[in-house]
Amino acid sequence: MSISRGIYFHLPGIWSIVLITLVLTCVCGTPCDPRDCIVSDWGHWTECSQSCGEDGVAERTRRVLQEAACGGICDVNVTETDECNRWCCAQDCRYSAWSAWSNYLCSRECDNTTQRAHRKKTRDIIATEKCGGYCSQVVHERQCGNLCCYRDCVESWWMEWGPCVGQCEQKGVQSRRKRITQEAACGGIPCSESSEERQCYVGCCPVHCEVGEWGEWSVCNSTCGNGHLYRSRFVQPADCGGRSCPDPTELQIYECSNYVDIDCVVSIK
């Protein structure tokens, strides 16, 4: 705001002459220092917008707690984004439509005990799987007719005995199975027992390592000169697969010294 005031000189019969004009200027309000804005800490990230692919983003925000004033700066971002889940999406195979069932006549012959009565339909893969997707069968067969082929059980060798199961230091049970390569069908000779068990000894019980508290230090074992101090503790060593101790030390030894003042001895002349 400005205020002006003039100083005039007046002579009789002569117009007044302005000698000087005073201008007073004042500033309205109270002056202030520039103050930047204040923002909060960043919030938590949101969940990713996509579970896979090339467009997944996560977002977090913060708030302006105090606006800038008196020409202060507030050039800050209140929203931040980051890429996430940018990996390949699993895609299953895509197929053509199934063909019609084949016109093969249903066979009624048994060849080497194999049932051969069937017909089939097929389809093509028009897009392969990607990134761990799934592809199912492209040929589908089904039985036709009422053919049943006689087939005996075919057994193979016994597998290895399994682990001995039971409480430690007592009798346990082991089992094993027989591998069957072909089950019996249509009145064929069935398989014999495919598993068996036997008694076994489980073995010793695990003993974990345990350490006791350190005892008191011994007195120095030397009455004159250098010697040693000792202290010990109980240590139960691990056995039968038990947990070991990080420090199984049973005895600690430290050096010590004792000196005795001895006066000199002189002879008498």
C-alpha angles and dihedrals in degrees: 000000000000131000121191129195130180130214112216132198115209128194123184110266092006128097117255115262122214106231100180140352120216118209119194118194125189133178117237119226131013118301115241138195120244111269124196121218121263121225132193126244118277115275126228121294116259121236115278113272092225133035091214142346133070103299105060115133135170124203138204131182143197134197134237104242096183128017122230117264139191093019095315122155126256101169096144136126117238094188127054128182133194135186118256141173090016096165136115118284116233111249124190123219117275120219143196119245118284116267121237117274113277118259094230112138112244107260117230097192130106114215117189091340091301119132109230104177104121147109130201149207129204143201135194130241108237096176125024124225122271135202097002098321122155130258120191130196122302095197121060122190132185136182121253131189123020099279116149118182120211109239132173124215114264115207128194132191131315114260123230120288113265125232121295107261122204144071118318119268090016138090116283139177131256124193138189136184135222118234112239115203097180132017121220118258140182096013097321122148108285125230120265122236107316097201138039138182137211137184120258141173113254095207137228123334117252113261115203122214114257131186129198131213120286115261126228120289115260121235117266109279093218124075093189124025132353122349142144141265121214138198131168143187138198116267123187105200120222117257139179094020096314123151115281125224120250090223113023094172111147101180133040122195127191131180120249138172138208126191126190122204111236120189118223119257122218129192125238117245 
